[in-house]
Amino acid sequence: MTNKQPIVLGVVAALALAGGQAYGQMACPSQTTVSAINAVTTPGGTPGGFSCTLGDATLSSFALISSHQTQLDPTKVDFSDAGGKPDVTFMGSFPGAPSNGTLQFNIAKDTPGAIFTDVTLTANVTGDVRNQLLMTNSAGVMLSQPQFSGSGTSSQSVSDPKLTLVRTNLFNFGGTTHSISFAFTQGTAPPAAVPEPMSLSLFGLGLTGLWLARRRRS
């Protein structure tokens, strides 16, 4: 490891169900640029106003912010939904110079009963670059995977309709990141357990027994 100051590029994906909110109605483009995304601002004038739909999912509050913004402006962003598997890929050349950055967006399932079952981070890098996948589920529990170096993937299995945070912290010790991809596998929530008729009958007999016992006491 060299003595170079590490570049820390925090890639944050905050995922949450819309909860009745109406996010962007336009379909996500197959490809756009970071500068185009950051040009859509919030009412407060800060990046984060970009939103679009991808399959039956809606992405919103999307922004990539860096202390070296000119290094990130050429970066392309690809959206795809092959086979109902939303994928967001950031392509370009995140250089090895000291820099801080944050990439964030919300993603919400629009189909009732649908859940995310897996989240996969894929990094394509050259040199000494490290990633770590972390996320927080709807119960507020932080799920994390071990840090990995170089090009590779990291996956986390989930069974949750609401992931409030999906993030990779990217540590650059002199390498270059060429692309970062988030893929979301979708599934259907298992149906709620329905009591069997015999269980209901036993429950009714129990209530009858309690009623008779109370009558005898009185």
SULFENWO-V360489 format. One record per residue. N is the residue number from 1. D_LAST is the distance of its C-alpha to the last C-alpha in whole Angstrom. Layout:
n->{N | N}
d_last->{D_LAST | D_LAST}
This chain:
n->{1 | 2 | 3 | 4 | 5 | 6 | 7 | 8 | 9 | 10 | 11 | 12 | 13 | 14 | 15 | 16 | 17 | 18 | 19 | 20 | 21 | 22 | 23 | 24 | 25 | 26 | 27 | 28 | 29 | 30 | 31 | 32 | 33 | 34 | 35 | 36 | 37 | 38 | 39 | 40 | 41 | 42 | 43 | 44 | 45 | 46 | 47 | 48 | 49 | 50 | 51 | 52 | 53 | 54 | 55 | 56 | 57 | 58 | 59 | 60 | 61 | 62 | 63 | 64 | 65 | 66 | 67 | 68 | 69 | 70 | 71 | 72 | 73 | 74 | 75 | 76 | 77 | 78 | 79 | 80 | 81 | 82 | 83 | 84 | 85 | 86 | 87 | 88 | 89 | 90 | 91 | 92 | 93 | 94 | 95 | 96 | 97 | 98 | 99 | 100 | 101 | 102 | 103 | 104 | 105 | 106 | 107 | 108 | 109 | 110 | 111 | 112 | 113 | 114 | 115 | 116 | 117 | 118 | 119 | 120 | 121 | 122 | 123 | 124 | 125 | 126 | 127 | 128 | 129 | 130 | 131 | 132 | 133 | 134 | 135 | 136 | 137 | 138 | 139 | 140 | 141 | 142 | 143 | 144 | 145 | 146 | 147 | 148 | 149 | 150 | 151 | 152 | 153 | 154 | 155 | 156 | 157 | 158 | 159 | 160 | 161 | 162 | 163 | 164 | 165 | 166 | 167 | 168 | 169 | 170 | 171 | 172 | 173 | 174 | 175 | 176 | 177 | 178 | 179 | 180 | 181 | 182 | 183 | 184 | 185 | 186 | 187 | 188 | 189 | 190 | 191 | 192 | 193 | 194 | 195 | 196 | 197 | 198 | 199 | 200 | 201 | 202 | 203 | 204 | 205 | 206 | 207 | 208 | 209 | 210 | 211 | 212 | 213 | 214 | 215 | 216 | 217 | 218}
d_last->{82 | 85 | 85 | 84 | 82 | 79 | 78 | 74 | 73 | 70 | 69 | 65 | 63 | 60 | 58 | 55 | 53 | 55 | 51 | 52 | 56 | 59 | 61 | 65 | 66 | 69 | 69 | 70 | 74 | 75 | 77 | 78 | 79 | 77 | 79 | 78 | 74 | 75 | 77 | 73 | 72 | 68 | 68 | 69 | 72 | 71 | 71 | 68 | 68 | 69 | 67 | 67 | 65 | 66 | 64 | 61 | 61 | 62 | 64 | 64 | 65 | 68 | 70 | 73 | 74 | 76 | 78 | 81 | 81 | 84 | 83 | 80 | 82 | 83 | 80 | 79 | 75 | 75 | 72 | 71 | 68 | 69 | 67 | 64 | 64 | 65 | 68 | 69 | 73 | 75 | 78 | 81 | 83 | 81 | 83 | 83 | 84 | 82 | 79 | 76 | 74 | 70 | 69 | 66 | 64 | 61 | 60 | 57 | 56 | 56 | 54 | 51 | 49 | 53 | 53 | 56 | 56 | 59 | 61 | 65 | 67 | 71 | 74 | 78 | 79 | 83 | 83 | 81 | 78 | 74 | 71 | 67 | 64 | 61 | 58 | 55 | 52 | 49 | 47 | 50 | 51 | 54 | 56 | 60 | 62 | 65 | 68 | 71 | 75 | 77 | 77 | 74 | 70 | 67 | 63 | 60 | 57 | 54 | 51 | 50 | 51 | 52 | 54 | 55 | 58 | 61 | 64 | 67 | 69 | 72 | 74 | 78 | 80 | 84 | 83 | 82 | 79 | 80 | 77 | 73 | 71 | 67 | 66 | 62 | 61 | 58 | 55 | 52 | 49 | 46 | 44 | 40 | 38 | 36 | 33 | 34 | 32 | 31 | 29 | 28 | 26 | 25 | 23 | 22 | 20 | 19 | 17 | 16 | 14 | 13 | 11 | 10 | 9 | 6 | 5 | 5 | 4 | 0}
